[in-house]
């Protein structure tokens, strides 16, 4: 059960990492809409 719990945490962390990467990518390409990106 502990292994499953750890797996869930790792998966969640990976999802957060991907989301952060997408946000940074958007910030670079959508400079004209900083307010929309920041929101």
RASULPE-V844534 format. One record per residue. N is the residue number from 0. RES is the residue in one letter. NEAR is the number of other ideal C-beta (glycine too) atoms within 12 Angstrom. Layout:
n: [N	N]
res: [RES	RES]
near: [NEAR	NEAR]
This chain:
n: [0	1	2	3	4	5	6	7	8	9	10	11	12	13	14	15	16	17	18	19	20	21	22	23	24	25	26	27	28	29	30	31	32	33	34	35	36	37	38]
res: [X	X	X	X	X	X	X	X	X	X	X	X	X	X	X	X	X	X	X	X	X	X	X	X	X	X	X	X	X	X	X	X	X	X	X	X	X	X	X]
near: [7	8	9	10	11	12	13	14	14	14	14	14	14	14	14	14	14	14	14	14	14	16	18	14	13	19	19	13	13	17	12	11	12	13	10	12	17	11	10]
